Amino acid sequence: MVPLRTTSAATLLIALALAGPTARAEIKGDAIRIGVLTDMNGIFATAMGPGSVEAARMAAEEFGGKINGKPIEILQADHQNKPDLAASLARKWFSDGVQAIADGGSSGAALAVQELVRGNGKIFLVSGAGANQLTDEACAATSVQWTQDAYSTATAVVSGIMQTSKEPWFFITGDYAFGHSIEATARDRIAALGGKVAGSVKAQLGTPDYSSFLLQAQSSGAKILAINVAGDNATAIKQAEEFGLADQGMKIVPMSFQNVDIEAVGLKATRGDLIVTSFFEDVSPAARKFSDAFYARRKAMPSQIQAGVYSAVRHYLQAVKDSDTDDSAAVMAKMKATPVSDAYTPNGRVREDQRMVHDLYLVQVKTPEESKGPWDFVKLVATIPPDQAFRPLDRSKCSLVGR
């Protein structure tokens, strides 16, 4: 846990007296409190959850646990992927002096918190949620979508697949906000590239048996099966392998997949798959250093979401330090004025629609023979620069664009 230290009243009075009448005691809180609000025990917990909390702590420790004499506190809460509970926990935190919330977890929960911060002007550092609405029609001036989103993920995956195949698609999609966004974006891209969709089915999250959905895909005539069922991806892909769909000529495409999913499924079932990610441990020396430090604590490599939490919290804390204030508007202005350069990305920036844009990576899952050991899962196929990865601003519905 980050060490905490409070400044005594006497020390504070002396500091103010020495500073004189022009002093700016801008960090008004007695501490800088960041709450990691996420799924701690459910289907998203492996990619977010306790790992996101650890990533936030690692960011805080880079500042020695305090900024300008004020201790940094990292709090945590489990919203159980329930939007009403997420909003309630966030509201309580803000009333208790929390200045920023990180991660956000699932898209439904994050959208509920974003509605709250749009009204109260607090900071929201979104890493887990990928729904397009967060930086589109539901954008908020003090919220930033940091890691993934449906537009960039689906567009890159479809583009990569359709370079070599124009066969029809079938979607098995999780019935939640990010799942809907992924499929809608993918359909648009498939149509733009002259492809066709043979069918789709929605699956409730937590579904243990995907056999009926796989049979529908098998009978649809599709040759590309797009699977995006959040934390159930591992289950669905394992069952697709058991059905022998790949052996029957159907390409299995995980639309939203991370290293933790590959670890769960195994290289045999995922070998050769194309995946879009914003982070992997060998993308840079800084990424490798952070990943190894994270592994030493968690005995697992960080997911892109957890690495995004580290980056977002670190950038927020740097802005608090540089501006010497915890005022949300001032801190957000500093975050937007400062390039993002850290273990997560070397060239990020916060755009006017509150999307942090950065490189994305098209990677291919290695075969078991290619892998050199645990967590050596992917190889780089292409780096996608920010201007190609993310939705163009001229297509944005965010009310902040053009102000």
Sequence and secondary structure as in RCSB ss.txt:
>XXXX:A:sequence
MVPLRTTSAATLLIALALAGPTARAEIKGDAIRIGVLTDMNGIFATAMGPGSVEAARMAAEEFGGKINGKPIEIL
QADHQNKPDLAASLARKWFSDGVQAIADGGSSGAALAVQELVRGNGKIFLVSGAGANQLTDEACAATSVQWTQDA
YSTATAVVSGIMQTSKEPWFFITGDYAFGHSIEATARDRIAALGGKVAGSVKAQLGTPDYSSFLLQAQSSGAKIL
AINVAGDNATAIKQAEEFGLADQGMKIVPMSFQNVDIEAVGLKATRGDLIVTSFFEDVSPAARKFSDAFYARRKA
MPSQIQAGVYSAVRHYLQAVKDSDTDDSAAVMAKMKATPVSDAYTPNGRVREDQRMVHDLYLVQVKTPEESKGPW
DFVKLVATIPPDQAFRPLDRSKCSLVGR
>XXXX:A:secstr
        HHHHHHHHHHH TT      SSSEEEEEEE SSSTTTTTSHHHHHHHHHHHHHTTTTEETTEEEEEE
EEE TT HHHHHHHHHHHHHTT  EEEE  SHHHHHHHHHHHHHH  EEEE S   GGGGTTT  TTEEE S  H
HHHHHHHHHHHHTT    EEEEEESSHHHHHHHHHHHHHHHHTT  EEEEEEE TT S  HHHHHHHHHTT SEE
EEE GGGHHHHHHHHHHHTTTTTT EEEESS  HHHHHHH HHHHTT EEEES  TTSSHHHHHHHHHHHHHHSS
   HHHHHHHHHHHHHHHHHHHHT   HHHHHHHHHHS B SSS SSBEE TTSBEE  EEEEEE  TTT  STT
  EEEEEEE HHHHS  GGG   TTTT 
